[in-house]
Amino acid sequence: MISKQLCSSAIPAVKSSESGSDALYYMDEYKTSFLPVLSDQQYLGLISEPDIFSLVDPDTPLCEQKVTYRMVYVNENQHAFDAIKIMTTEKITLLPVLDEKRNYLGCITLGNLTELFGKFSAFESPGAVLILELNQNDYVLSQIAQIVESQDAKILSLYVSSDKDSTKMEITIKVNTMEIQSLIKTLNRYNYIIKETFTENEDTYNDLLDRYNALMNYLNI
């Protein structure tokens, strides 16, 4: 998925002809600490609450003051993973999306990314989750997939996490079945360390799905 497909106009941009006080009003209204600032459709940068509080006169239009904007954005054709990396690195809650002429198209919010992550994680599909621990040099995705498929299961999603100060890594796998006893035995036979497993009955799954949908609705307010 590319960034353009994630961007939304739910949170308004601030016009450079508007004041810092106007920006603070929008921030309070939309519960955000950052807003994009535009001159027509040209993106000038992000403004934050501390930026506004440091203005000489918050009631004067931004275009008439010296404002240091954060030039943070993502191009419309960049992958969603790029957006996640930028937002994490820059510690921002929304990320402007620009076209090739630097025209503002909208912004990606944490709610957008949370919803995307839910889809990547196959959250809405019932199934069990297994967390494996192994040495980084022992990680062979094709072997793990072969083991899962040998037990008449399919991998719905797979997430790899590691610590830069360790040679160990964790593999979080979601499969399309809750019957995983034979899969656990097979993984053990191949010397995989299974740290944790999570299975869901139908009532638990529906409860989790309801909570997930409620979270999505809250984030998109």
Summary of the structure (lengths in Angstrom):
residues: 221
radius of gyration: 22.5
end to end distance: 22.7
largest distance: 70.3
contacts: 635
relative contact order: 0.13
helix: 38%
strand: 29%
